[in-house]
């Protein structure tokens, strides 16, 4: 296990690379998309459709990326991913036509499988820390500033630079900052890589409660994928359209200002969880996260175009998103342990990314064919489905605990 100083540096370094990764590969797209559409003679719907196709391809690759992280080490995967992300951004910036532009978008999304949260969570576990869940929370706390920084930063840059020049600058950020950090992390992981000790496995099992039997484990895994899929759809649909959506609901230019609260809300939820959620089971945290997303959408629908209501929506939605990012890394670890963690996380990422791939296009299509309010009510139903999935997992764990107690008198003894 690395010393505390090295661990702190690793978490802060990963936090910086996650801010840059999400900011350059994801959050900046909605700001630059109108200029891209104009230059290539496309509608914005087609541009978002190209992004959706790229996200879909990335979702198919995510399980493979997870297995590679298990096999070759997440540090090495992230180092290669930094080069791939910079190359993809540069190719997108110099693409002469529509076909090369779409292929470059595809390359960007494939590269994201190597450098974003899933790979970073595996890297934390592979370093060998005793309490990886807490370190994952620390990481998401830092990375929560990605949207707050990159939405206004991209807008400011775009007032002076073309979208191509902005992407070239972002390619330099990935190559100049993320690559050295990931290369150092690769060396750190190589020195401290461990397979979880049996005692550590017991500690994780005791914190989580009674283990699930194979049949319940399979059901819980499928429910977890379903819950992550619904959250991925809702988050992707809203985040890609956040600024234009708030403007369409009557907030005008205040929509951009309101949207900047999203990042701080994410950070606030992670900070509260880090300080007070140490004993909270991750299944319960998953239910809370999905419920906050649903409540945020309801607040927007019931109060629009009231400006304080929009603030409430962004705040609740940001809280839910912040906790969702944590649960995405900690719930598979709590339910199934460290062994094969990268592969399971890859499947979880695939579920989120699969639905995320067509969510922006689906929301744009619905808003074009019907009212914005009706489109958002559809998202409410999808978000509520996620709440039900995570509640079912909590019920499965509760029943497993009662069975273990009946057999052994103590759920911990059943492990």
C-alpha positions in Angstrom: 0.0 0.0 0.0 1.4 3.4 -0.9 2.2 6.0 1.8 -0.3 8.7 2.5 1.7 11.4 0.7 1.8 9.3 -2.5 -1.9 8.5 -2.1 -2.9 12.1 -1.8 -0.8 13.0 -4.9 -2.5 10.2 -6.8 -6.0 11.3 -5.9 -5.3 15.0 -6.7 -3.6 14.0 -9.9 -6.5 11.8 -11.0 -8.9 14.6 -10.0 -7.1 17.0 -12.3 -7.1 14.5 -15.2 -10.8 13.7 -14.7 -11.6 17.5 -14.8 -9.7 17.8 -18.1 -11.0 14.5 -19.5 -14.7 15.2 -18.8 -14.3 18.9 -19.7 -12.6 18.3 -23.1 -14.2 15.1 -24.2 -17.8 15.6 -23.0 -18.9 18.9 -21.5 -17.4 21.2 -24.2 -19.4 19.5 -27.0 -22.8 21.2 -26.3 -21.1 24.6 -26.4 -19.3 24.0 -29.7 -21.9 21.9 -31.5 -23.8 24.8 -33.1 -20.6 26.0 -34.7 -19.8 22.5 -35.9 -23.2 22.1 -37.4 -22.9 25.4 -39.3 -19.5 24.6 -40.7 -20.5 21.2 -42.0 -23.9 22.3 -43.2 -25.7 20.0 -40.7 -28.6 20.5 -38.3 -27.7 20.4 -34.6 -29.8 17.2 -34.4 -27.5 15.5 -36.8 -24.4 16.6 -34.9 -25.9 15.3 -31.7 -26.8 12.1 -33.5 -23.1 11.7 -34.5 -22.2 12.0 -30.8 -24.9 9.5 -29.9 -23.4 7.0 -32.4 -20.0 7.5 -31.0 -21.2 7.0 -27.4 -22.9 3.8 -28.5 -19.7 2.5 -30.0 -17.9 3.5 -26.8 -20.4 1.5 -24.7 -19.7 -1.6 -26.7 -16.0 -1.2 -26.0 -16.3 -0.4 -22.3 -16.4 -4.1 -21.0 -13.2 -4.8 -23.0 -11.5 -1.7 -21.5 -12.5 -2.9 -18.1 -10.9 -6.4 -18.7 -7.8 -4.8 -20.0 -7.5 -2.6 -16.9 -7.7 -5.8 -14.8 -5.1 -7.5 -16.9 -2.6 -4.8 -17.8 -3.2 -2.3 -15.1 -5.3 0.9 -15.1 -2.3 3.2 -15.0 -1.0 1.8 -18.3 -4.4 1.9 -19.9 -4.9 5.6 -18.8 -1.4 6.5 -20.1 -2.3 5.1 -23.5 -5.7 6.8 -23.3 -4.2 10.2 -22.8 -2.3 9.9 -26.1 -5.4 8.5 -27.8 -7.6 11.4 -26.4 -5.2 14.1 -27.5 -4.9 12.4 -31.0 -8.7 12.1 -31.4 -9.3 15.8 -30.4 -6.6 16.9 -32.8 -8.1 14.8 -35.6 -11.5 16.2 -34.9 -10.0 19.7 -35.1 -8.5 19.2 -38.5 -11.2 17.0 -40.0 -12.0 18.3 -43.5 -15.4 16.8 -44.0 -18.4 15.1 -42.3 -17.1 11.6 -42.5 -13.7 12.3 -40.9 -15.5 14.5 -38.3 -17.7 11.6 -37.3 -14.8 9.1 -37.2 -12.8 11.5 -35.0 -15.8 11.7 -32.6 -15.8 7.9 -32.5 -12.1 7.9 -31.6 -12.8 10.5 -28.9 -15.4 8.2 -27.3 -13.3 5.1 -27.5 -10.4 7.0 -25.9 -12.7 8.1 -23.1 -13.1 4.5 -22.0 -9.4 4.6 -21.1 -9.2 7.8 -19.2 -12.5 8.7 -17.4 -14.1 7.5 -14.1 -14.1 3.7 -14.7 -10.4 3.5 -15.4 -9.6 5.9 -12.6 -11.7 3.9 -10.1 -9.9 0.7 -11.1 -6.6 2.5 -10.7 -7.5 3.5 -7.1 -8.4 -0.1 -6.2 -5.2 -1.5 -7.9 -3.0 0.8 -5.8 -4.0 -1.3 -2.9 -5.6 1.1 -0.4 -7.6 -0.4 2.4 -10.6 1.8 2.0 -11.0 2.4 -1.8 -14.6 3.6 -1.4 -13.4 6.6 0.5 -10.7 7.4 -2.0 -13.3 7.1 -4.8 -15.4 9.7 -3.0 -12.4 12.0 -2.7 -11.7 11.7 -6.4 -15.3 12.4 -7.4 -15.3 15.4 -5.1 -12.4 17.0 -7.0 -13.6 16.0 -10.4 -17.1 17.5 -9.7 -15.7 20.9 -10.9 -15.4 19.7 -14.5 -18.7 21.2 -15.7 -18.4 24.3 -13.6 -15.0 25.0 -15.1 -15.4 23.8 -18.7 -18.9 25.2 -19.7 -17.9 28.8 -19.1 -14.3 28.2 -20.1 -15.3 26.7 -23.4 -17.8 29.6 -24.0 -15.1 32.1 -23.2 -12.5 30.5 -25.5 -15.0 30.2 -28.3 -15.6 33.9 -28.3 -12.0 34.3 -29.4 -11.2 31.0 -31.1 -12.9 28.7 -33.6 -14.2 25.4 -32.4 -11.3 23.7 -34.2 -8.8 25.9 -32.3 -10.5 25.1 -29.0 -10.2 21.4 -29.7 -6.5 21.7 -30.6 -6.0 23.5 -27.3 -7.8 20.8 -25.5 -5.6 18.2 -27.2 -2.6 20.0 -25.8 -4.1 19.8 -22.3 -4.6 16.1 -22.5 -1.0 15.5 -23.8 0.8 18.1 -21.6 -1.0 17.5 -18.3 -2.9 14.2 -18.3 -0.2 12.1 -19.9 2.6 12.8 -17.4 0.2 12.2 -14.4 -1.1 8.9 -15.8 2.5 7.8 -16.6 3.5 8.5 -13.0 0.4 6.6 -11.8 1.4 3.6 -13.9 4.8 3.5 -12.1 3.1 3.9 -8.7 0.6 1.1 -9.4 3.4 -1.1 -10.6 5.3 -0.6 -7.3 2.3 -1.0 -5.0 0.0 -3.3 -7.0 -1.6 -5.8 -4.7 -4.3 -8.4 -4.8 -6.7 -7.7 -1.9 -5.7 -9.6 1.2 -8.1 -12.0 2.6 -8.5 -9.8 5.7 -9.3 -6.8 3.5 -11.9 -8.9 1.7 -13.6 -9.8 5.0 -13.5 -6.1 6.1 -15.3 -5.1 2.9 -17.8 -7.9 3.3 -18.5 -6.9 6.9 -19.0 -3.3 5.9 -21.4 -4.3 3.1 -23.4 -6.8 5.2 -24.2 -10.4 4.3 -23.0 -11.6 0.9 -25.4 -12.5 -1.9 -25.8 -16.0 -3.0 -25.0 -16.7 -6.7 -28.6 -16.5 -7.9 -29.3 -13.3 -6.0 -25.9 -12.0 -7.1 -26.9 -12.4 -10.8 -30.2 -10.7 -10.2 -28.5 -7.8 -8.3 -26.0 -7.4 -11.1 -28.8 -7.1 -13.7 -30.7 -4.7 -11.5 -27.6 -2.6 -11.0 -27.0 -2.5 -14.8 -30.6 -1.4 -15.3 -30.4 1.3 -12.6 -27.1 2.7 -14.1 -28.7 2.6 -17.6 -31.7 4.7 -16.6 -29.4 7.2 -14.8 -27.1 7.3 -17.8 -30.0 8.1 -20.1 -31.4 10.9 -17.8 -28.0 12.5 -17.1 -26.8 12.5 -20.7 -30.1 13.9 -22.0 -30.1 16.7 -19.5 -26.4 17.6 -19.4 -25.9 17.8 -23.1 -29.0 20.0 -23.4 -28.7 21.8 -20.1 -28.1 25.4 -21.4 -30.4 25.3 -24.4 -33.1 23.4 -22.4 -33.2 26.1 -19.6 -33.4 28.8 -22.3 -36.3 27.0 -24.0 -38.2 26.9 -20.8 -38.2 30.7 -20.6 -35.0 31.5 -18.6 -33.2 33.1 -21.6 -29.6 34.0 -21.0 -30.0 33.2 -17.3 -30.0 29.5 -18.3 -26.2 29.5 -18.5 -25.8 31.2 -15.1 -28.3 28.7 -13.5 -26.4 25.8 -15.1 -23.2 26.8 -13.4 -24.7 25.7 -10.1 -24.7 22.1 -11.3 -21.0 21.6 -10.6 -21.0 23.0 -7.0 -24.1 20.9 -6.2 -22.2 17.8 -7.3 -19.3 18.8 -5.1 -21.6 19.5 -2.2 -23.2 16.1 -2.4 -19.9 14.3 -2.5 -18.5 16.4 0.4 -21.5 15.6 2.6 -21.2 12.0 1.7 -17.5 12.0 2.5 -18.1 13.6 5.9 -21.2 11.9 7.1 -21.9 8.9 4.8 -19.1 6.6 6.0 -21.5 4.0 7.5 -24.1 4.3 4.8 -24.5 1.3 2.6 -23.9 2.0 -1.1 -27.2 0.4 -2.0 -29.0 3.0 0.1 -26.8 5.7 -1.4 -27.8 4.5 -4.9 -31.5 4.9 -4.0 -30.9 8.4 -2.7 -29.0 9.4 -5.8 -31.7 8.2 -8.2 -34.4 9.8 -6.1 -32.6 13.2 -6.2 -32.5 13.0 -10.0 -36.2 12.3 -10.2 -37.0 15.1 -7.7 -34.9 17.6 -9.6 -36.8 17.0 -12.8 -40.1 17.2 -11.0 -39.1 20.6 -9.5 -38.2 21.9 -12.9 -41.5 20.9 -14.4 -43.6 22.1 -11.5 -42.0 25.5 -11.2 -40.9 26.6 -14.7 -40.3 29.4 -15.7 -39.8 30.5 -12.1 -36.1 31.3 -11.7 -35.8 30.0 -8.1 -37.4 26.8 -9.2 -34.7 26.4 -11.9 -32.1 26.8 -9.3 -33.8 24.1 -7.2 -33.8 21.8 -10.2 -30.1 22.3 -10.9 -29.2 21.9 -7.3 -31.2 18.7 -6.8 -30.0 17.3 -10.1 -26.4 18.2 -9.3 -26.7 16.4 -5.9 -28.1 13.3 -7.6 -25.4 13.4 -10.3 -22.7 13.8 -7.7 -23.8 10.8 -5.7 -24.4 8.8 -8.9 -20.7 9.2 -9.8 -19.7 7.8 -6.5 -22.1 4.9 -6.6 -20.9 4.0 -10.1 -17.6 3.0 -8.5 -18.5 1.9 -5.0 -21.7 -0.2 -5.5 -20.0 -2.9 -7.7 -17.2 -3.0 -5.1 -19.6 -3.4 -2.2 -21.7 -6.0 -3.9 -19.0 -8.2 -5.6 -15.6 -7.2 -4.1 -12.3 -6.5 -5.7 -11.8 -9.6 -7.8 -12.8 -8.8 -11.4 -13.7 -5.3 -10.4 -12.5 -3.7 -13.7 -14.6 -6.1 -15.8 -17.7 -5.4 -13.7 -17.1 -1.7 -13.8 -16.7 -2.0 -17.6 -20.2 -3.6 -17.8 -21.6 -0.9 -15.6 -20.0 1.8 -17.7 -21.4 0.0 -20.8 -24.9 0.1 -19.4 -24.7 3.8 -18.7 -23.0 4.7 -21.9 -25.3 2.6 -24.0 -28.4 4.6 -22.9 -26.3 7.8 -22.8 -25.5 7.3 -26.5 -29.0 7.9 -27.8 -30.3 10.0 -24.9 -29.3 13.5 -26.4 -30.7 12.6 -29.8 -33.8 11.1 -28.2 -34.5 14.2 -26.1 -33.9 16.5 -29.1 -36.2 14.4 -31.2 -38.9 14.4 -28.5 -38.6 18.2 -28.0 -38.9 18.7 -31.7 -42.0 16.6 -32.0 -43.8 17.5 -28.8 -43.5 20.1 -26.0 -40.4 20.4 -23.8 -42.6 19.7 -20.7 -43.9 16.4 -22.2 -40.4 15.4 -23.0 -39.2 16.0 -19.5 -42.1 14.0 -18.0 -40.8 11.0 -20.0 -37.5 11.5 -18.3 -39.2 11.6 -14.9 -40.6 8.1 -15.6 -37.2 6.8 -16.7 -35.6 8.3 -13.6 -38.2 6.7 -11.4 -37.5 3.3 -12.9 -33.9 3.7 -11.7 -35.2 4.3 -8.1 -37.2 1.1 -8.3 -34.2 -0.9 -9.5 -31.9 0.2 -6.7 -34.7 -0.4 -4.1 -35.0 -3.9 -5.4 -31.2 -4.4 -4.8 -31.6 -3.1 -1.3 -34.5 -5.5 -0.7 -32.3 -8.4 -2.0 -29.5 -7.5 0.4 -32.0 -7.1 3.3 -33.4 -10.6 2.7 -29.8 -12.0 2.4 -29.1 -10.5 5.8 -32.1 -12.0 7.4 -31.3 -15.4 6.0 -27.7 -15.2 7.2 -28.8 -14.1 10.7 -31.3 -17.0 10.8 -28.6 -19.5 9.9 -25.6 -18.2 11.9 -27.1 -15.8 14.4 -24.8 -13.0 13.0 -24.7 -11.8 9.4 -20.9 -11.3 9.7 -20.4 -14.9 10.7 -22.0 -16.0 7.4 -19.0 -14.6 5.6 
